[in-house]
Amino acid sequence: MLSIVIPARQEEKVIGDTVNRLKSALSLPHEIIVSDDGSTDRTVEIARTNADQVVTFSGEKHTPGRTRNAGAKVAHGEFIAFIDADVVVPEPNAFYRRALKHFEDPNIVGVCGPQRALPEVETWADRISFSILNLILAFNNNVLRRGEASGKNMIVRKSSFERIGGLREDIATREDGDFFHRLSKIGRTVYDKSLMV
């Protein structure tokens, strides 16, 4: 089974659409978990009407690693996919089947892919910055074999996630890159250019 973990904080404008798009399109065994870090808007209320599980917590420390870890702790799937609340996964069934196929190789511990802005709002600056980011991700994972990923698009074995202790909760940014780097020390991470979000 695939567990899709969506970290959220003040995401009432997008969380419903994101969860509904996934639920309506996915036929493979899955669960959708929204992990909310103290939202004061309607994020939790909306998520509870759509997601399979909603994890809530609050406190002074708000980091992406903490929010992703809280969702992963309640995940039942053998694989965990992390996306952000505003991410659009095109053709979710085909997308996740393609991603999970990589894990037929027992040495693969993590898979990531490229990202871009939605075409209707994309600027030249977006194209340039995402092209550079995607090139770095491809080079680090597939050439240097040094894991690197964006939290908007990561799929991992739950056993590998647990083995390295999840994401770091003490850093505010680049916890996703650090996470994939640590994963690459226990197995192989892969960048698949066809897995665009």
Sine and cosine of phi, psi and omega as CSV:
sin_phi,cos_phi,sin_psi,cos_psi,sin_omega,cos_omega
0.00,0.00,0.49,-0.87,0.02,-1.00
-0.96,-0.28,0.78,-0.62,0.11,-0.99
-0.96,-0.27,0.85,-0.52,0.03,-1.00
-0.98,-0.21,0.90,-0.44,-0.05,-1.00
-0.97,-0.25,0.81,-0.58,-0.01,-1.00
-0.87,-0.50,0.96,-0.28,0.08,-1.00
-0.95,0.31,0.59,-0.81,-0.06,-1.00
-0.57,-0.82,0.55,-0.83,0.15,-0.99
-0.37,-0.93,0.92,-0.39,-0.03,-1.00
0.85,0.53,0.81,0.59,-0.09,-1.00
-0.89,-0.46,0.48,0.88,-0.08,-1.00
-0.86,0.51,-0.46,0.89,-0.05,-1.00
-0.96,0.27,-0.37,0.93,-0.11,-0.99
-0.83,-0.55,-0.38,0.92,-0.18,-0.98
-0.88,0.47,-0.64,0.77,-0.01,-1.00
-0.89,0.46,-0.73,0.68,0.01,-1.00
-0.89,0.45,-0.67,0.74,-0.03,-1.00
-0.89,0.46,-0.75,0.67,0.00,-1.00
-0.91,0.41,-0.70,0.71,-0.03,-1.00
-0.89,0.45,-0.63,0.78,0.04,-1.00
-0.86,0.50,-0.68,0.74,0.00,-1.00
-0.93,0.37,-0.75,0.66,-0.07,-1.00
-0.88,0.47,-0.63,0.78,-0.06,-1.00
-0.97,0.26,-0.36,0.93,-0.09,-1.00
-0.97,-0.23,-0.41,0.91,-0.12,-0.99
-1.00,0.06,0.80,-0.60,0.12,-0.99
-0.93,-0.37,-0.29,0.96,0.04,-1.00
-0.95,0.32,0.46,-0.89,-0.03,-1.00
-0.84,0.54,0.81,-0.59,-0.07,-1.00
-0.38,-0.92,0.23,-0.97,0.20,-0.98
-0.63,-0.77,0.52,-0.86,0.02,-1.00
-0.90,-0.43,0.84,-0.54,-0.05,-1.00
-0.89,-0.46,0.84,-0.54,0.12,-0.99
-0.98,-0.19,0.82,-0.58,0.00,-1.00
-0.94,-0.35,0.95,-0.30,-0.13,-0.99
-0.98,-0.22,0.79,-0.62,-0.03,-1.00
-0.98,-0.21,0.95,0.32,0.16,-0.99
0.95,0.31,0.55,0.84,0.04,-1.00
-0.88,0.48,0.62,-0.79,0.06,-1.00
-0.94,-0.33,0.01,1.00,0.08,-1.00
-1.00,-0.09,-0.44,-0.90,-0.07,-1.00
-1.00,-0.05,0.28,0.96,-0.04,-1.00
-0.80,0.60,-0.79,0.62,-0.07,-1.00
-0.91,0.42,-0.70,0.71,0.01,-1.00
-0.85,0.53,-0.73,0.69,0.00,-1.00
-0.92,0.39,-0.70,0.72,-0.02,-1.00
-0.87,0.49,-0.62,0.78,-0.03,-1.00
-0.91,0.42,-0.38,0.92,0.02,-1.00
-0.99,0.13,-0.23,0.97,-0.12,-0.99
-0.82,-0.57,-0.66,0.75,-0.11,-0.99
-0.98,0.22,0.36,-0.93,0.05,-1.00
-0.97,0.26,-0.57,0.82,0.05,-1.00
-0.61,-0.79,0.56,-0.83,0.13,-0.99
-0.78,-0.62,0.85,-0.53,0.04,-1.00
-0.97,-0.22,0.77,-0.64,0.03,-1.00
-0.82,-0.57,0.58,-0.81,0.10,-0.99
-0.36,-0.93,0.24,-0.97,0.03,-1.00
-0.51,-0.86,0.07,-1.00,-0.02,-1.00
0.47,-0.88,-0.04,-1.00,-0.04,-1.00
-0.98,0.18,-0.44,0.90,-0.09,-1.00
-1.00,-0.07,0.93,-0.37,0.02,-1.00
-0.91,-0.42,0.98,-0.22,0.06,-1.00
-0.75,-0.66,0.54,-0.84,0.02,-1.00
-0.86,0.52,-0.59,0.80,0.00,-1.00
-0.88,0.47,-0.68,0.74,0.02,-1.00
-0.89,0.46,-0.69,0.73,-0.04,-1.00
-0.93,0.37,-0.69,0.72,0.03,-1.00
-0.91,0.42,-0.67,0.74,0.01,-1.00
-0.88,0.48,-0.64,0.76,-0.01,-1.00
-0.88,0.47,-0.64,0.77,0.06,-1.00
-0.93,0.36,-0.66,0.75,-0.03,-1.00
-0.91,0.42,-0.51,0.86,-0.03,-1.00
-0.89,0.45,-0.48,0.88,-0.02,-1.00
-0.98,-0.17,0.05,1.00,-0.04,-1.00
-0.94,0.33,0.66,-0.76,0.02,-1.00
-0.98,-0.18,-0.23,0.97,-0.10,-0.99
-0.97,0.25,0.39,-0.92,0.10,-0.99
-0.96,0.30,-0.40,0.92,0.00,-1.00
-0.81,-0.59,0.58,-0.81,0.02,-1.00
-0.86,-0.51,0.81,-0.59,0.10,-1.00
-0.96,-0.29,0.76,-0.65,0.07,-1.00
-0.95,-0.31,0.79,-0.61,0.16,-0.99
-0.71,-0.70,0.20,-0.98,0.09,-1.00
-1.00,-0.08,0.24,-0.97,-0.10,-1.00
-0.90,0.43,-0.37,0.93,-0.03,-1.00
-0.96,-0.28,0.24,0.97,-0.05,-1.00
-1.00,0.09,0.66,-0.75,0.11,-0.99
-0.95,-0.30,0.87,-0.50,0.07,-1.00
-0.99,-0.12,0.92,-0.39,-0.02,-1.00
-0.95,0.31,0.69,-0.72,0.02,-1.00
0.68,0.73,0.93,0.38,-0.12,-0.99
-0.78,0.62,-0.64,0.77,0.01,-1.00
-0.87,0.49,-0.79,0.61,0.00,-1.00
-0.90,0.43,-0.64,0.76,-0.02,-1.00
-0.86,0.52,-0.80,0.60,-0.08,-1.00
-0.97,0.25,-0.50,0.86,0.10,-1.00
-0.89,0.45,-0.67,0.75,0.03,-1.00
-0.90,0.44,-0.68,0.73,0.00,-1.00
-0.90,0.44,-0.71,0.70,-0.06,-1.00
-0.93,0.36,-0.41,0.91,0.03,-1.00
-0.86,0.51,-0.54,0.84,0.03,-1.00
-0.86,0.52,-0.54,0.84,-0.08,-1.00
-0.98,0.22,0.00,1.00,0.15,-0.99
-0.91,0.42,-0.40,0.92,0.15,-0.99
-0.99,0.11,0.90,-0.44,-0.07,-1.00
-0.90,0.44,-0.26,0.97,0.01,-1.00
-0.99,0.15,-0.25,0.97,-0.03,-1.00
-0.99,0.17,0.80,-0.59,0.01,-1.00
-0.92,-0.39,-0.33,0.94,-0.02,-1.00
-0.41,-0.91,0.56,-0.83,0.02,-1.00
-0.75,-0.66,0.66,-0.75,0.08,-1.00
-0.66,-0.75,0.13,-0.99,0.00,-1.00
-0.48,-0.88,-0.03,-1.00,-0.05,-1.00
-0.98,0.21,0.20,-0.98,0.07,-1.00
-0.63,-0.78,0.38,-0.92,0.08,-1.00
-0.47,-0.88,0.25,-0.97,0.09,-1.00
-0.97,0.25,0.40,-0.92,0.08,-1.00
-0.85,0.53,0.70,-0.71,-0.07,-1.00
-0.81,0.58,-0.57,0.82,-0.05,-1.00
-0.95,0.31,-0.27,0.96,0.03,-1.00
-0.85,-0.52,-0.01,1.00,-0.08,-1.00
-0.91,0.41,0.71,-0.70,0.07,-1.00
-0.95,-0.32,0.16,-0.99,0.08,-1.00
-0.88,0.47,-0.60,0.80,0.02,-1.00
-0.89,0.45,-0.64,0.77,0.06,-1.00
-0.87,0.49,-0.73,0.68,-0.03,-1.00
-0.85,0.52,-0.70,0.71,-0.03,-1.00
-0.92,0.39,-0.75,0.66,-0.07,-1.00
-0.91,0.41,-0.66,0.75,0.01,-1.00
-0.94,0.34,-0.57,0.82,0.05,-1.00
-0.88,0.47,-0.67,0.74,0.03,-1.00
-0.91,0.42,-0.73,0.68,0.01,-1.00
-0.85,0.53,-0.74,0.67,-0.04,-1.00
-0.89,0.45,-0.60,0.80,0.05,-1.00
-0.90,0.44,-0.67,0.74,0.03,-1.00
-0.89,0.46,-0.70,0.71,0.00,-1.00
-0.88,0.48,-0.71,0.71,0.00,-1.00
-0.89,0.46,-0.72,0.69,-0.05,-1.00
-0.91,0.42,-0.72,0.69,-0.03,-1.00
-0.90,0.44,-0.70,0.71,-0.05,-1.00
-0.97,0.23,-0.73,0.69,-0.19,-0.98
-1.00,-0.07,-0.34,0.94,0.01,-1.00
-0.96,-0.30,-0.85,0.52,-0.02,-1.00
-0.97,0.23,-0.32,0.95,-0.08,-1.00
0.84,0.55,0.60,0.80,0.09,-1.00
-0.91,-0.42,0.95,-0.32,-0.11,-0.99
-0.82,0.58,0.64,-0.77,0.04,-1.00
-0.38,-0.92,0.69,-0.73,-0.01,-1.00
-0.41,-0.91,0.22,-0.98,0.15,-0.99
-0.95,-0.32,0.68,-0.73,0.00,-1.00
-0.87,0.49,-0.23,0.97,0.03,-1.00
-0.96,0.28,-0.22,0.98,-0.13,-0.99
-0.33,-0.94,0.98,0.20,0.02,-1.00
-0.70,-0.71,0.68,-0.74,0.10,-0.99
-0.78,-0.63,0.76,-0.65,-0.08,-1.00
-0.66,-0.75,0.38,-0.93,0.19,-0.98
-0.95,0.32,0.71,-0.71,0.02,-1.00
-0.89,0.46,-0.62,0.78,-0.01,-1.00
-0.88,0.47,-0.59,0.80,0.03,-1.00
-0.95,0.30,-0.64,0.77,0.08,-1.00
-0.82,0.57,-0.74,0.67,-0.03,-1.00
-0.93,0.36,-0.60,0.80,-0.04,-1.00
-0.87,0.49,-0.61,0.79,-0.02,-1.00
-0.99,-0.12,0.08,1.00,0.07,-1.00
0.99,0.15,0.38,0.92,0.05,-1.00
0.95,0.32,-0.39,-0.92,-0.01,-1.00
-1.00,0.05,0.47,-0.88,0.08,-1.00
-0.94,0.34,0.70,-0.72,-0.02,-1.00
-0.98,-0.20,-0.04,1.00,-0.08,-1.00
-0.99,-0.14,0.04,1.00,0.03,-1.00
-0.85,-0.53,0.57,-0.82,-0.11,-0.99
-1.00,0.01,-0.40,0.92,0.02,-1.00
-0.64,-0.77,0.32,-0.95,0.03,-1.00
0.88,0.48,0.32,0.95,0.10,-0.99
-0.90,0.43,-0.47,0.88,0.01,-1.00
-0.94,0.34,-0.70,0.71,0.05,-1.00
-0.90,0.44,-0.67,0.74,0.05,-1.00
-0.88,0.47,-0.66,0.75,0.00,-1.00
-0.87,0.49,-0.75,0.66,-0.01,-1.00
-0.94,0.35,-0.53,0.85,0.06,-1.00
-0.89,0.45,-0.70,0.71,0.03,-1.00
-0.92,0.39,-0.59,0.81,0.08,-1.00
-0.86,0.50,-0.65,0.76,-0.06,-1.00
-0.92,0.38,-0.17,0.99,0.06,-1.00
-1.00,0.09,-0.25,0.97,0.01,-1.00
-0.92,-0.40,-0.06,1.00,-0.01,-1.00
-0.06,-1.00,-0.31,-0.95,-0.07,-1.00
-0.96,-0.26,0.72,-0.70,0.13,-0.99
-0.95,-0.31,0.54,-0.84,-0.11,-0.99
-0.77,-0.64,0.67,-0.75,0.18,-0.98
-0.97,-0.24,0.85,-0.52,0.01,-1.00
-0.93,-0.36,0.94,-0.34,-0.10,-1.00
-0.91,0.42,-0.27,0.96,0.02,-1.00
-0.99,0.15,-0.19,0.98,-0.04,-1.00
-1.00,-0.08,0.90,0.43,-0.06,-1.00
-1.00,0.07,0.76,-0.65,0.14,-0.99
-0.90,-0.43,0.00,0.00,0.00,0.00
